[in-house]
Each structure stands twice: as C-alpha cells, then as structure tokens.
C-alpha cells in the first residue's frame, strides 16, 4: 500500500467507523456466537501472498462484526463505561502515524513534555494535592500514563516493596531482600478489584483481605486490627490499596480513617479510583476524596467517563524517586545528555 492508496483506504475506514457509531443503537449488544465461531470462517494458515484490501475490508463485516460486543452502545450495561469520542479517535490516529516511543525524554521530547503538562492538568482538574504535581518545585511528585489501573496497582506495589526493603535493610543490613519479601503483607478490602490480588501474586507478597463495613467501605478500625494480628505473626505490613468507587458497588473506602493508621505503620497507600475518579472533576463529589493527602499514589481511568479510548490510566505519585528506585535501569543505548534534568518515563513504569 502506497501513500495514495493509504489516503483512499483511510477515508473508507473513517466512513466505516462513523457509520458504525452512528447506527450502533440498532445492533445487538452481545454477539450471538459460540466459542470457536471464527475458525471455520478463515484459513487455517496465514496467506503466503498478500490479499487485496477489498477482501480484508469485507472480512470485517463477514468475520469480525458477528463476534463484537458493542461496548459503545447506549444499551451496554455490563462491566464499566468504555466511552469513546471522535476527537479521541483522531488523536489515536495521529499518535499512531507519528509513532513516538517515549521511554526517555531524548527518544521524543514532545511526547514526554506533553504527557507531563497534561498529567498536571488532570491532577488539578480532580483536586489532587500539589504534592502530586510535576510543576511543584519543592516536591518530587508527578503523573504518568499507565495502560490500565491494574498496571498502576502493580507499579505502586512494586515501588512500595522496594521502599520497605530499603528501609528495613538500613536497620537490619544482615537481612536479604528475599528474607524481607517473604514476610511482607499487603492490604485491601474484600470489595477491592481482583487486580490487587494479581499484583500480590506477581510481587510474591501476601495479601490480607480486610472485611468492609455495612456500606462496603474499608474502615480504620478493621485495618488496625488486621495489622496488629499480622504483626503478631511476624509479618511486615507495607502496602494498602484503598478503593474510591469499588467495581461491585461503587463504595468509597474511608481515607480519613485509613490514612493515620498507615502513616504510623509506614504503609504506602495507593488509591484505586479507576471507576469513579473522573467524578472528582465535579467539586461537589470531592468530599469522597477526603484524606487523599495521606496517600502515596493515586490512579483513575479517563478511559471510563472522559470519552478517551481504552486503554488509558492516569497515575500520580508523591515521590517519583520511589518509582526510580524500583524501576531504574541505565543501559548505554538509553543514556542521553539531559538525563537527570528531564523526565524519563521509563523509570515511572514497568515499560522498557
């Protein structure tokens, strides 16, 4: 495909998408297909020769559309909102065309600096404390785009694990990281997303599911008791994933109560606001964030309510240095003359 055909076919794809979204109300939300439906409809092996674009494009209707769950439909009431918009689609097309790989500032200065500015915009929009801003000169906080809230939960847990191992080794240098890691325990409510459990499996740490109250919220007393019991058994509490807007019931854990408990115990609080975080743009809902000043990291999904296509999770930390310590690597091919001055987002995520 050359540039001229790309222009032609691109217009056809845009027309297809516009027609799809315009007429989506007429489609059945959940497909009427069975597992394995697609295999008989396509070849057993990849073609040895390229096919005409018309054949490929026709297969979208013939093969793909019968198995599509229409997340954009106004009749879609499962899982969570997955809203989209035409500006988001155009932005994605432009990003794909420019194809920037932004793991360091040098790999794409504009990519890095735009992310930095927009993450500060978002933090201010939802009322996060200044400690989470890149632009706050007297702090080391800042935001980073992760793919999903599950990844943000994992990134925060790994950073918290690095911090607690570092702290304990400064007191007991004869303990190895593996010995400390084997005694670590994380916390979340019994209403928290399953990604917390998965993060603990990846991080090789224990997880304590703390019972929620009659309104499905995690409260300070319940956490305090769980911590006391675990410490008696020789475990080291280090991480709490508090949820603002649980998946099952949109319940809000009580950060005002949880914060002082975790502060005394040197526990990293990560806030998973994936589902409801966009609502904090409205000042009348921000009382549900009370206590956020006690937290070390915060994440929500613009891809749910802000009409930004999946996948997009906004994550902030009070100490980007904590992420650097957890994820920093320094291969020769990624070094550049502005290292240490500019932000290198590769050290704020598991990417690269």
C-alpha positions in Angstrom: 0.0 0.0 0.0 1.4 3.4 -1.0 0.6 6.8 0.3 -2.1 7.4 -2.4 -3.9 4.2 -1.6 -3.5 4.9 2.2 -5.4 8.1 1.7 -8.2 6.3 -0.1 -8.5 3.4 2.3 -8.1 5.7 5.3 -11.2 7.6 4.2 -13.0 4.3 3.8 -12.1 3.2 7.3 -13.2 6.6 8.8 -16.5 6.3 7.0 -16.9 2.7 8.3 -16.2 3.9 11.9 -18.6 6.9 11.6 -21.4 4.7 10.2 -20.8 2.1 12.9 -21.0 4.6 15.8 -24.0 6.5 14.2 -26.0 3.3 13.8 -24.8 1.4 16.9 -28.2 1.6 18.7 -29.5 -0.9 16.1 -27.0 -3.6 16.9 -27.5 -6.4 19.4 -25.1 -5.6 22.3 -23.8 -9.1 23.0 -23.0 -11.3 20.0 -24.9 -14.4 19.2 -21.9 -16.6 18.6 -20.3 -19.6 20.3 -16.6 -20.2 21.3 -14.7 -21.1 18.2 -17.1 -19.5 15.8 -14.4 -17.7 13.8 -12.0 -20.6 12.9 -14.2 -22.1 10.1 -14.6 -18.7 8.6 -10.9 -18.1 7.9 -7.9 -20.0 6.5 -6.0 -22.4 8.7 -2.7 -20.8 7.8 -1.6 -17.2 7.1 -1.7 -16.4 3.4 1.6 -16.7 1.5 0.7 -13.8 -0.7 -0.9 -10.5 0.4 -4.7 -10.1 -0.3 -6.4 -7.1 -1.9 -7.5 -4.6 0.6 -11.2 -5.1 -0.5 -11.0 -8.7 0.6 -9.6 -7.8 4.0 -12.1 -5.0 4.5 -15.0 -7.2 3.6 -13.9 -9.7 6.2 -14.5 -7.1 8.9 -18.3 -7.4 8.3 -18.2 -11.1 7.5 -15.9 -12.3 10.2 -15.3 -9.7 12.9 -18.6 -7.9 13.4 -20.6 -11.0 14.2 -18.4 -11.6 17.3 -18.1 -7.9 18.5 -19.5 -6.9 21.9 -20.7 -3.4 21.3 -19.2 -1.5 24.3 -20.1 1.9 22.8 -23.8 1.0 22.6 -26.0 3.0 25.0 -27.6 -0.3 25.8 -24.3 -1.7 27.1 -24.7 -2.0 30.9 -22.1 -4.6 31.8 -18.6 -4.2 33.2 -17.9 -0.5 33.2 -18.3 2.5 30.8 -16.0 2.4 27.9 -16.9 5.7 26.2 -15.2 6.9 23.1 -15.3 10.1 21.0 -14.3 11.3 17.6 -11.5 13.6 18.9 -10.1 10.6 20.8 -10.1 8.5 17.7 -8.4 11.3 15.7 -5.8 11.7 18.4 -5.1 8.0 18.3 -4.7 8.0 14.5 -2.3 10.9 14.8 -0.3 9.2 17.6 -0.1 6.0 15.5 1.0 8.0 12.5 3.8 9.8 14.4 4.6 6.5 16.2 6.6 8.1 19.0 8.3 5.8 21.5 8.5 7.9 24.7 10.6 5.8 27.1 13.1 8.7 27.6 13.0 12.4 27.1 15.5 12.1 24.3 13.5 9.4 22.5 10.8 12.0 22.0 10.9 15.3 23.8 7.5 16.5 22.7 5.9 13.2 23.8 7.4 13.4 27.3 6.7 17.1 27.8 3.1 16.9 26.6 2.5 14.0 29.0 4.0 16.0 31.8 1.8 19.0 31.2 -1.4 17.1 30.7 -0.9 15.0 33.8 -0.6 18.2 35.8 -3.8 19.5 34.1 -5.6 16.3 35.1 -4.3 16.4 38.7 -5.6 20.0 39.1 -8.9 19.1 37.5 -9.7 16.4 40.1 -8.3 18.4 43.0 -5.2 16.3 43.9 -2.8 18.0 46.4 0.1 19.9 44.9 2.5 17.2 46.1 1.4 15.1 43.1 2.3 17.8 40.5 5.4 17.8 38.3 5.3 21.6 38.3 5.6 21.9 42.1 9.2 22.9 42.6 9.5 21.8 46.2 8.2 18.3 45.7 9.3 15.2 43.7 5.7 14.2 42.7 4.3 13.8 39.3 2.0 11.9 37.0 2.5 9.2 34.4 0.1 7.4 31.9 -0.2 3.7 32.6 -2.1 1.3 30.4 -4.6 0.1 32.9 -5.5 0.6 36.6 -4.3 -2.9 37.2 -0.8 -1.9 36.0 -0.9 1.2 38.2 -1.7 -1.0 41.2 1.2 -3.3 40.4 3.6 -0.4 39.8 2.7 1.1 43.2 3.0 -2.2 44.9 6.5 -2.8 43.5 7.6 0.7 44.4 6.3 0.2 48.0 8.0 -3.1 48.2 11.3 -1.5 47.2 10.9 1.2 49.8 10.1 -1.1 52.7 13.0 -3.5 51.8 15.3 -0.5 51.6 14.1 0.9 55.0 14.4 -2.4 56.8 17.8 -3.2 55.4 19.0 0.2 56.7 18.1 -1.1 60.2 19.0 -4.7 59.7 21.6 -5.0 56.9 22.1 -8.7 57.5 18.6 -9.4 56.1 18.4 -10.2 52.4 15.7 -8.7 50.2 14.3 -12.3 49.8 14.0 -12.7 53.5 12.2 -9.4 53.9 10.0 -10.0 50.9 8.8 -13.3 52.4 7.4 -11.5 55.4 5.7 -8.7 53.6 1.9 -8.3 53.6 -0.4 -6.0 51.7 -4.0 -5.0 52.4 -7.2 -4.2 50.6 -10.9 -4.5 51.4 -12.9 -7.6 50.5 -14.6 -5.3 47.8 -11.3 -4.4 46.1 -10.6 -5.2 42.4 -9.1 -8.6 41.7 -6.1 -6.8 40.2 -4.8 -6.2 43.8 -4.6 -10.0 44.3 -2.9 -10.4 41.0 -0.3 -7.7 41.8 0.5 -9.5 45.0 0.9 -12.8 43.1 3.4 -11.1 40.8 5.2 -9.3 43.7 5.4 -12.5 45.7 3.8 -10.9 48.8 0.9 -12.0 51.0 -2.5 -10.2 50.8 -4.9 -9.7 53.6 -8.5 -9.0 52.5 -10.0 -6.9 55.3 -13.7 -7.1 55.9 -15.7 -4.0 54.8 -18.5 -2.4 56.8 -22.2 -2.5 56.2 -21.8 0.1 53.4 -19.0 -1.9 51.8 -16.3 0.5 52.9 -12.9 -0.2 54.4 -12.6 1.5 57.8 -9.7 2.4 60.1 -10.6 0.0 63.0 -10.8 -3.0 60.7 -7.4 -2.2 59.1 -5.8 -1.5 62.5 -6.9 -4.9 63.9 -5.7 -6.7 60.8 -2.3 -5.1 61.0 -2.0 -5.9 64.7 -2.8 -9.6 64.1 -0.3 -9.8 61.2 2.5 -8.1 63.1 2.0 -10.6 66.0 2.6 -13.3 63.4 5.9 -11.8 62.4 4.6 -10.2 59.1 5.6 -6.8 57.9 2.7 -4.5 56.7 3.8 -2.3 53.8 1.0 -1.6 51.3 -2.7 -0.7 51.2 -4.8 -0.4 48.1 -7.7 1.7 49.0 -10.6 2.0 46.6 -12.6 5.1 45.7 -15.5 3.6 43.8 -15.4 -0.2 44.0 -16.3 -2.3 41.0 -19.1 -4.1 42.6 -21.0 -1.3 44.4 -19.1 2.0 43.9 -18.3 2.1 47.6 -15.6 4.5 48.9 -13.0 3.4 51.5 -12.6 5.9 54.3 -9.2 7.5 53.7 -9.6 9.9 56.7 -9.5 6.9 59.0 -7.1 4.7 57.0 -4.5 7.5 56.5 -3.3 7.9 60.1 -3.2 4.1 60.6 -0.9 3.7 57.6 1.2 6.8 58.5 2.0 5.3 61.9 2.9 1.9 60.3 4.9 3.3 57.4 2.4 1.8 54.9 2.2 3.0 51.3 -1.4 3.9 50.4 -2.3 3.5 46.8 -5.7 4.8 45.7 -7.5 2.8 43.0 -10.1 5.3 41.7 -10.3 3.6 38.3 -14.1 3.6 38.1 -15.2 6.8 39.9 -12.1 9.0 39.7 -13.4 11.1 36.8 -16.3 12.3 39.0 -13.9 14.2 41.2 -13.7 16.8 38.4 -17.0 17.9 39.9 -16.2 19.8 43.1 -19.4 18.5 44.8 -18.0 15.0 44.8 -14.6 15.7 46.1 -15.5 15.1 49.7 -15.3 11.5 48.8 -11.5 12.1 48.4 -11.1 13.4 51.9 -7.9 12.0 53.3 -6.1 11.8 50.0 -3.2 13.8 51.5 -2.2 10.6 53.4 -1.7 8.7 50.2 1.5 8.0 48.2 -0.1 7.2 44.8 -3.4 7.7 43.1 -4.8 6.4 39.8 -8.0 6.7 37.8 -9.2 5.8 34.3 -10.0 8.7 31.9 -11.0 5.8 29.5 -14.2 5.2 31.6 -16.0 8.6 31.8 -13.9 11.1 30.0 -14.5 9.7 26.5 -10.9 8.7 26.0 -10.5 5.4 24.2 -9.2 2.4 26.1 -6.6 1.9 27.4 -5.6 5.0 29.4 -4.9 5.2 33.2 -3.7 8.3 34.8 -1.4 7.7 37.8 0.3 10.1 40.2 2.9 9.6 42.9 4.1 11.9 45.7 7.7 10.6 45.2 8.8 9.9 41.7 12.1 8.9 43.3 10.4 5.9 44.8 9.5 4.7 41.3 13.0 5.5 40.1 14.5 3.2 42.8 12.1 0.4 41.8 12.5 0.6 38.0 15.6 2.5 37.1 18.0 0.8 34.7 20.8 2.6 32.8 21.8 0.8 29.6 24.2 2.6 27.3 21.7 2.9 24.5 19.2 4.8 26.7 21.6 7.4 28.1 21.4 11.0 27.0 22.8 14.3 27.9 19.7 15.6 29.6 19.3 12.6 32.0 18.6 13.7 35.5 17.2 17.1 34.2 14.4 15.9 32.1 11.8 13.2 33.0 12.4 9.7 31.6 9.0 8.0 31.9 10.6 4.6 31.6 11.6 4.8 35.3 8.0 5.5 36.3 6.5 2.3 34.8 7.4 -1.3 34.0 7.8 -0.4 30.3 11.4 -0.7 28.9 
